[in-house]
Amino acid sequence: MKKKFAPFLETHAGKMFREAKVRYILTLEPLLEIYLNSTRGDHEKGSASNNYIFSAIAVFIMLIACINFVNLSTARSAERAKEVGIRKSFGASKNLLARQFISESILISVAAFFLAVIFASILIPAFNNLAGKSISDGIFKNTSFLIFLFFAAIAIGAGAGIYPAFVLSSFDPVHVLKGRFTNSFKGILLRKRLVTVQFSISIILIIATLVVYTQMKFLRTRDLGFSKDQLLVIRTDVNQNSAAFRESVLGLSGVESIAASSSIPGDGYDGAYSEIENKSGAFQVAHLGLYMVDFEYFPQYKLKMVAGRSFSKDQATDSTSAMIINEKAAKLFGYQNPSEAVGKKFKQWGREGTIIGIAKDFHFASLHETIKPLTIRIDPSETPFLSVKVNANNIQNTVASIEKIWKSYLPDQPFNYYFLDEFFDRQYRREDRFEKLFFNFALLAIFISCLGLLGLASYSTTQRTREIGVRKVLGASTGNIVRLLSKDFLKLVLLSFVFASPIAWYAMKMWLQKFAYQTDIQWWIFPASASISVIVAFATISFQSIKAALRNPVKSLKTD
């Protein structure tokens, strides 16, 4: 198939391309990759990188949950030590006990799987609303999909249960039954390492969430180079009725001005092969963006000039042989000083004339793209878009009046309109959803981490009940006890921050690369993330610590 492309182009457009001094190449693109990986066309596209990011977050959340299971199982191993000792004394082998404990872990995971399917089917509508996607709950009626998830749950249960099963089945029955069992130093060290990994993941997600927030704020507040407030955009066929419609609308008290153009910022644009006189005096050919406008367009959008002048009705040649280019176009043709391009000649679409001015660069495409070279000419016959500047007072009545006029002049055409500021905001809806989803997943990861920390804090205070009683009898205050029980965990959280910060910085630096315009990763994000993680961890731990500190020391000292 590819071999036929070149002869096809030569047969149908070879002469035209040679005269225009351009070259076209046709390529094939796999149909299944168009939605996620296509770089061509203006169709709706998904984001493969976002899919990878959310898949990674799902794995992280699962890892955090597995760490919780390992930590709590090994921390509370003393409660099953005597069971192991008795069963071993009756002849149970280590392998038999290990299989039992792994089986218990798998059963817990399978039970969680069935609960997860129920909750997921209930929560899918809420997720669809949050993500802006339409995922049917019918996926849970897909037998092969459910079987895959079921075996995944078994694998997760087995993976999470292997180490606890190894620890529990390794107890020496002689020492256990004599009451000499204590948690080993290696077991305590492992739990500390796992808590560090767990909170490192949570802190990475906190930092990432703050970076996503600052990037989205940067996009929403960036100067676009033009005014988009209170602009009502209407598309109409260019004909005699549309000109009469425009004059009638302009007479409304709620309408301040009207401009016409071939394109609207953020809604695509035309292109044309153009010949423009470069700095050396030769005509240089380039494919440039093209806007056709009327005389009201520049004042309507408040576009600024950096050299030369704007279009003027007082200049008779402006409507036939004048062109304005942007700063990017001036640089493309070698003019570092924009004023040098003023007065140069151009040829475009059979028109010849002079460049009368250089417009300051503005975002005529979305912020997903860098600003490209642009040419602007006057041509009312190629301007189907009307931009109506409406008064902020009583906008609804003004829109209703415009619609009434529309129906009287253009009854055969539907009245479709949108406000430019809302249209521009919709371009970043995917990033807005990404931000919301990321925030919610980060909260979920932090919540699961806190559940594990709460369990470990509960076990730690139980193990130190007698120590707490002795300290209170000797005069320790509630604050002293809380600090004693909290400091080891908080040290682990701070250590997690040290590990997480460079990883998060690198990962988010890579994520920002996909934006044409990006903010810097602000320094305050890192101390803010550390503060958030410490506050959340302390709030989690202090619940158990304060309860233990307030306990009657007499009861604590009676504890077996």
Buried (B, 14 or more C-beta within 10 A) or exposed (E): EEEEBEEEBEEEEBEEBEEBEEEEEEEEEEEEEBEEEBEEEEEEBBBEBBEEBBEEBEEBBBBBBBBBBBBBBBBBBBEBBBBBBEBBEEEBEBEEBBEBBBBBBBEBBBEBBEEEBEEBBEEBEEEBEEBEEEEEEEEBEEEEEBEEBBEEBBEBBBBBBBBBBBBBBEBBBEEBBEEEBEBEEEBBEBBBBBBBBBBBBBBBBBBBBBBBBBBBEBBEEEEBBBBBEBBBBBEBEBEEBBBBBBEBBEEBEBBBEBBBBBBBBBBEBEBBBBBBBBBEEEBBEBEBBBBBBBBBBBBBBEBEBBBBBBBEEEEEEBBEBBBBBBBBBBBBBEBEEBEBBBEBBBBBEEBEBBBBBBBBBBBBBBBBEEBBBBBBBBBBEBBBBBBBBBEEEEBEEBBEBBEEBBEEBBEEBEBEBBBBEEBBBEBBEBBBBBBBBBBBBBBBBBBBBBBBBBBBBBBBBEBBBBBBBBBBEEEBEEEEBBBBBBEBBBEBBBBBBEBBBEBBBEBBEEBBEEBEBBBEBEEEBBEBBBEBBBEBBBEBBBBBBBEBBEBEBEEBBEEE
